[in-house]
Structures are given as C-alpha cells and as structure tokens.
Amino acid sequence: MSMTDILIKNYVDSLAEIMIANGATLPDNYGAQDVLSNLKYLAKTNNEGQKYIPLHEKRLIEKIVFGITNTAFDYDDKTDVYFEEIKGVKVCTANVRLVRFDPNGNKYVVGHGFHSMSLSQVFPMTPMLDDEKRRTIWKATVIGGAKSRALHDAGIGLEFYGDKTALDEMDDGEANKAMGASESGLPDPAVKKENKKSSKAKNTAPAPATPDLDVARSVVVDSGSWKGVSLGVVLDKAPAHLVGIARTTTSENVKNAAVILINSREDLKAQYEAMPA
C-alpha cells in the first residue's frame, strides 16, 4: 500500500469515527463510498439552526474525492484578498478558487468561493488583542470562509449543506498566512523578511517535485495537544514539537510522515536522533 493510499484510508477512518459517534451505521469493511454516502452524520448546527460541515472535515472529503495532491486553493494574497470600505464600514474580502490539476500539470477551477466580513462580524465584542492580531484573525477567518464556499461549490456532495464556517474551525495555517497583513491587505513593511517569504511560499500550489513532503504535511496529528492539526502546521508554528510527536504517537502513519518532515531539516534531524527512542 502506497503512502497516498495509507493517507486516504486514514482520512476515511477519521470521518467514519465521527459518523459512528453521531449515530451512523457503517458496514464493518466500510470504505470511501460509505463515508461519502453518509455526510449528514458530519453536519453540525449553527446558532441559526442551519446545518453545516466544518472546514476540517470538508478538506478531508476533498482529498478523498480528488486525491491527496490533485487539488489546491488558488488565490493571490495581494489581489484576491483585500480590505475596503463599503458605506462607511470596513470589510475584508477574499476570492478563492479550488483548482484541480490534470496529469500534464494544467489546472482548472472546480469550485469558487467569495466571502466578505466586517470586523464586528468576526468579533461581536471588542477582543483583548492588539490591532495586528485582530487583523490577522479577521483576514484568516474571511479566507477560511472563502475556502469553505469553494468546497461547497465543487459539487462533491457538500452543496447540500450550508457553507457557514465557525471561527474556531479555521485552518490553523491560515493564521500564519495572514500574519503581518496591513489594513490594505498587503504585507506590513515592518514584518521581518523571513515571515514575508514564508507567507508567500504557503500561498503557492504544491510543488510536484516534492510529493512526499506535501503528502507528509497533510497528515493530521492523532493525539496530544496538536490533535486534529496537520503536521505541516506544526512544522510552520512549532517545528521542535515534530520530534515529540514522532516519538510519542501510536499511529505508524503519523510517525512516518513526521519523520519525513524531520529529515527535511538538519536541526530537527539532529534533535530526533539525539532523543531516546
């Protein structure tokens, strides 16, 4: 079984576990089709009584349907994500496309998401955060909402549920991408250059030359304080924690993926080799 097959099975198992906990009856030898036929058991209800599927689960469904590295979100952080004033109210708007790659590397749009929110919609009450962090969360929330709508528009079964996405269900990686955004939506000149480079790199479609790293980044941590978060986010936010995850996880899949990422950096590789097995 290939690494990709293992990951798809992991995604199917993760969704099946949620479904069964919510009352679904799946066959003992359930597969991807059984999961895709029971999406209603992933749905939650928002404060307005509307059904929706959280963004994290939508991303797993996307990968099950299209494949691990066959799709990506496409948007320009300067032209597709921006701040503007409408009738005296400042809003943040994001225009995101879900694209699929064919065997020749060409891409075409399979879903489109447009989302716009004012700051008061993200924070009904003034939070105890500085302006930069407020803008960071504001922008990340809007981008996440646009991604959710692009998946909703892709015609893979999610269109039967609302496209609402809660603040606490945003992709953690989006907060990293939004770090350093000025009110215009452009990178703040005061932000360190390395942060700018990191943000730019994360908005780029996965490079075909490094499929192992791309696949490893998409693996979701199974336990501990990082449970539910992709290894790619851990690598970006707290790379040293990858070493602990690789040593303590009971999932062979998570361990193998973490080791792939650890071996991509000499400092982490040295830490991993020095830690007792």
C-alpha positions in Angstrom: 0.0 0.0 0.0 1.4 3.4 -1.0 1.8 6.4 1.3 -1.1 8.1 -0.5 -3.4 5.0 -0.1 -2.5 5.0 3.7 -3.4 8.6 4.0 -6.7 8.2 2.2 -7.6 5.3 4.5 -6.6 7.5 7.5 -9.0 10.2 6.3 -11.8 7.7 5.7 -11.3 6.2 9.2 -11.2 9.7 10.8 -14.5 10.7 9.2 -16.1 7.2 9.8 -15.2 7.5 13.5 -17.1 10.9 13.7 -20.1 9.5 11.8 -20.4 6.4 14.0 -20.2 8.5 17.1 -23.1 10.6 15.7 -25.3 7.5 15.1 -24.3 6.3 11.6 -24.4 2.6 10.9 -21.5 1.7 8.6 -20.5 -1.8 7.4 -17.5 -3.5 9.1 -15.5 -3.2 5.9 -16.6 0.4 5.2 -14.8 2.3 2.5 -14.7 5.8 0.9 -18.1 5.4 -0.8 -19.8 4.5 2.5 -18.3 7.7 4.1 -19.3 9.9 1.1 -22.8 8.5 1.3 -23.3 9.5 4.9 -22.1 13.1 5.1 -25.2 14.1 7.1 -23.6 12.5 10.1 -20.8 15.1 9.9 -23.1 18.0 9.9 -23.3 20.4 12.9 -26.0 23.1 13.6 -25.1 26.7 14.0 -26.9 29.3 16.2 -29.4 30.0 13.4 -30.4 26.3 13.1 -28.6 25.8 9.8 -26.7 22.6 9.0 -23.0 22.8 8.0 -20.0 20.6 7.8 -16.8 22.0 9.4 -14.0 23.1 7.2 -11.5 20.5 8.5 -13.9 17.7 7.5 -14.6 19.3 4.2 -10.8 19.2 3.4 -10.7 15.5 4.2 -13.6 14.9 1.9 -11.9 16.9 -0.8 -8.8 14.7 -0.6 -10.8 11.5 -0.6 -12.7 12.6 -3.8 -9.9 14.2 -5.7 -6.7 12.7 -4.3 -4.0 14.0 -2.0 -2.1 16.3 -4.3 -4.6 16.8 -7.2 -6.2 19.9 -5.8 -5.2 23.2 -4.2 -6.7 26.5 -3.2 -5.7 29.2 -5.7 -5.7 32.9 -4.8 -3.4 35.9 -4.8 -2.8 37.4 -1.4 -2.5 40.9 -2.9 -5.3 41.0 -5.4 -7.8 38.3 -4.2 -7.7 39.2 -0.5 -8.2 42.9 0.3 -9.7 45.4 2.7 -12.2 48.1 1.5 -14.8 50.4 2.9 -18.4 50.0 1.9 -21.0 52.5 3.1 -18.7 53.6 5.9 -17.9 50.0 7.1 -14.5 48.5 6.5 -14.7 44.9 5.3 -12.3 42.2 4.3 -13.0 40.2 1.2 -11.5 37.0 -0.2 -11.9 35.5 -3.6 -10.6 31.8 -3.6 -10.7 29.2 -6.3 -10.4 25.4 -5.8 -8.4 24.1 -8.7 -7.7 20.6 -9.9 -4.5 19.5 -11.7 -4.6 17.2 -14.7 -1.7 14.7 -15.5 0.0 17.4 -17.5 0.1 19.8 -14.7 -2.6 22.1 -16.1 -5.1 23.4 -13.6 -8.8 24.2 -13.9 -11.3 25.6 -11.5 -13.8 23.1 -9.9 -15.1 25.4 -7.2 -15.2 29.1 -6.4 -15.7 30.9 -3.1 -16.3 34.6 -2.4 -16.5 35.8 1.2 -16.7 39.2 2.9 -16.9 40.1 6.6 -16.6 43.3 8.7 -14.5 43.2 11.8 -17.7 43.3 14.0 -18.9 40.1 12.4 -15.7 38.4 13.3 -15.6 39.9 16.8 -19.1 40.9 18.1 -17.3 42.2 21.2 -14.0 44.0 21.2 -11.3 41.4 22.0 -8.3 42.0 24.2 -6.0 41.8 21.2 -3.7 44.3 19.5 -4.6 45.7 16.1 -2.2 43.3 14.2 -3.7 40.2 15.8 -7.2 41.4 15.2 -6.4 41.9 11.5 -4.7 38.5 11.4 -7.7 36.6 12.7 -10.1 38.8 10.7 -8.3 38.0 7.4 -7.8 34.3 8.3 -11.5 34.0 9.0 -12.5 35.5 5.7 -10.0 33.4 3.7 -11.3 30.3 5.5 -14.9 31.2 4.7 -14.0 31.6 1.1 -12.3 28.2 1.1 -15.3 26.7 2.7 -17.6 28.1 0.0 -15.2 26.9 -2.8 -15.5 23.4 -1.5 -19.3 23.9 -1.2 -19.3 24.9 -4.8 -17.2 21.9 -6.1 -20.2 19.5 -6.5 -18.8 16.7 -4.3 -21.9 16.4 -2.0 -21.1 19.4 0.3 -23.5 21.6 -1.7 -26.4 20.0 0.3 -25.1 21.7 3.5 -24.6 25.3 4.4 -21.3 27.0 3.8 -21.0 28.5 7.3 -17.6 28.1 8.9 -17.0 29.0 12.6 -14.0 31.0 13.8 -12.7 28.1 15.8 -12.8 25.8 12.8 -10.4 27.8 10.6 -7.3 26.1 9.1 -4.5 26.9 11.6 -2.3 27.5 8.6 -4.4 30.4 7.5 -3.5 32.4 10.6 0.2 32.0 9.6 -0.6 33.2 6.1 -2.4 36.2 7.4 0.4 37.2 9.8 1.8 40.7 9.0 -1.2 41.8 6.9 -1.7 45.6 6.9 -5.1 47.2 6.7 -4.7 47.3 3.0 -4.3 43.5 2.9 -0.6 43.9 1.8 2.3 42.7 3.8 3.3 45.2 6.5 6.8 46.7 5.8 7.7 46.2 9.5 7.3 42.4 9.3 10.6 40.5 9.0 11.6 39.4 5.6 11.6 35.7 6.5 8.0 36.0 7.6 7.1 37.5 4.2 8.9 34.7 2.4 7.1 32.1 4.5 3.7 33.6 3.7 4.4 33.8 0.0 5.5 30.2 -0.1 2.4 28.9 1.6 0.1 30.5 -0.9 1.8 28.6 -3.8 0.3 25.5 -5.2 2.1 22.3 -4.0 5.3 21.7 -6.0 5.1 18.4 -8.0 8.9 17.9 -7.3 8.3 17.2 -3.6 5.2 14.9 -3.4 6.5 13.1 -0.2 6.8 16.4 1.7 3.4 17.6 0.5 1.7 14.4 1.5 3.5 14.3 4.9 2.5 17.9 5.6 -1.2 17.0 5.1 -1.2 14.2 7.7 -3.3 15.1 10.8 -1.9 14.5 14.3 -3.9 11.8 16.1 -3.3 12.7 19.8 -1.9 15.2 22.3 -2.1 19.0 22.3 -1.8 19.1 18.5 -4.6 16.6 17.8 -6.5 17.4 14.7 -3.8 19.8 13.3 -1.8 18.9 10.2 1.9 18.2 10.6 2.5 21.0 8.1 1.1 23.5 10.5 3.2 22.0 13.4 6.3 22.4 11.2 5.5 26.0 10.5 4.4 27.0 14.0 6.5 24.9 16.4 8.9 22.6 14.4 10.6 21.2 17.5 7.3 19.6 18.5 7.5 17.3 15.5 10.2 15.4 17.3 8.0 14.8 20.3 5.1 13.8 18.0 7.3 11.3 16.1 8.4 9.7 19.4 5.1 9.5 21.2 2.4 8.9 18.6 0.9 5.4 18.4 0.0 5.9 14.7 2.6 4.5 12.3 1.2 6.7 9.6 1.7 9.9 11.7 5.1 8.8 12.8 6.3 8.1 9.3 5.0 11.4 8.0 6.6 13.3 10.9 10.0 11.6 10.3 9.8 12.7 6.6 9.4 16.3 7.7 12.1 16.0 10.4 14.6 14.6 7.9 14.0 17.6 5.6 15.7 19.8 8.2 19.1 19.2 9.7 18.4 20.8 13.1 15.3 18.7 13.6 17.0 15.5 12.4 19.8 16.1 15.0 17.2 16.6 17.7 15.3 13.4 16.7 18.4 11.3 16.6 19.6 12.6 20.0 16.2 11.8 21.7 16.0 8.3 23.3 13.7 6.0 21.4 
